[in-house]
Amino acid sequence: MTQVLFVCSGNTCRSPLAAALFQRALVRRNLAAEVGSAGVSASDGEAASGPAQEVAREWGFDLSRHRSRRAAADLVRSAELVLAMTEAHKRQLLQMAPEAAGRVFTLAEYAGTQGDVDDPFGQDLDRYRATMRQIETLTERAADRWERSHGHARDRVMVGWDHAGRVLREPVVEVLRQAGLQVEETGPEEGQPADYPDVARQVAEAVASGKAAFGVLLCGTGIGMSIAANKVRGVRAALCHDPFSARMARAHNDANVLAMGGRVIGPGPAGEVVRAFLEGKFEGGRHGRRVEKIAGLEHPSC
Ligand SMILES: O=C[C@H](O)[C@H](O)[C@H](O)COP(=O)(O)O
């Protein structure tokens, strides 16, 4: 499966160059992903254009075996991330596969900036080189972002508590460490009070920014923590006090924060809930569509 798909018009120049540069940026970061490219108006089976092959060679790549393919709806739907060279390509992709909303960006947008990647088609070699440099800058930044969400952060979890949730801190952290995860902790010392929104905010922002793969929040009931964490864009906090709910929170809701209450559940059962949360795997499919709709609620249209 193509995990990261770069898309331009004909898939003979910009997108194969971007795929090659992004792949190299990942290798340099010790990361691996299936990277591919396609074109919204491509014919299948065309070689990369002569000048594209030439600049690729200058940068140390061999595009001679590249063959173009059309960015069909299935390909777009199945990719984890789709990076379009221009806003127009992005619009076309979303028209073709609206359910991919939230996974389709322009390359510049995903790289934290804006603008289209220039099309050098029919221009001299210097224009191709300029485009290559532009893509190189953007793919480096895109790889940094990919690393934040897929790199070492994959093993990092943040646990936060207030005075009433502190009782669960130890069993929760122990289960996470046993699972081989790196745990970052935040919360008051024994006997010190804390306002749960302050703690929830720290953990939720770490998750939303990709610094932590997920978070665990502990207060008296888990309710305040879950309400507060869910105010942070990109966070899906689930309040769970039984293993079934915890597993389903991952499987159906792709929850990235687990909230529990130290006045509701004991240390042993809390450990079981964390184990179930870790075991749960997001099922995608119809659940993916629904999670996209949750994300849509974060960007009201009026
Ligand atoms: O939802 C909120 C949490 O359960 C808090 O931990 C709780 O409200 C703290 O209450 P108190 O300040 O009375 O210990």
The ligand as an SDF file (V2000), in Angstrom:
LIG
                    3D

 14 13  0  0  0  0  0  0  0  0999 V2000
  -13.6100   16.2380   36.6730 O   0  0  0  0  0  0  0  0  0  0  0  0
  -12.9270   16.7240   37.5660 C   0  0  0  0  0  0  0  0  0  0  0  0
  -12.0720   15.8990   38.4030 C   0  0  0  0  0  0  0  0  0  0  0  0
  -12.7320   14.7580   38.8400 O   0  0  0  0  0  0  0  0  0  0  0  0
  -11.3460   16.5980   39.5520 C   0  0  0  0  0  0  0  0  0  0  0  0
  -10.3400   15.7200   39.9200 O   0  0  0  0  0  0  0  0  0  0  0  0
  -12.2280   16.9190   40.7420 C   0  0  0  0  0  0  0  0  0  0  0  0
  -13.2470   17.8080   40.3760 O   0  0  0  0  0  0  0  0  0  0  0  0
  -11.3930   17.5130   41.8890 C   0  0  0  0  0  0  0  0  0  0  0  0
  -12.2260   17.7930   42.9850 O   0  0  0  0  0  0  0  0  0  0  0  0
  -11.6700   18.3130   44.3940 P   0  0  0  0  0  0  0  0  0  0  0  0
  -10.9810   19.6210   44.1140 O   0  0  0  0  0  0  0  0  0  0  0  0
  -12.8830   18.4620   45.2450 O   0  0  0  0  0  0  0  0  0  0  0  0
  -10.6870   17.3160   44.9170 O   0  0  0  0  0  0  0  0  0  0  0  0
  1  2  2  0
  2  3  1  0
  3  4  1  0
  3  5  1  0
  5  6  1  0
  5  7  1  0
  7  8  1  0
  7  9  1  0
  9 10  1  0
 10 11  1  0
 11 12  2  0
 11 13  1  0
 11 14  1  0
M  END
$$$$
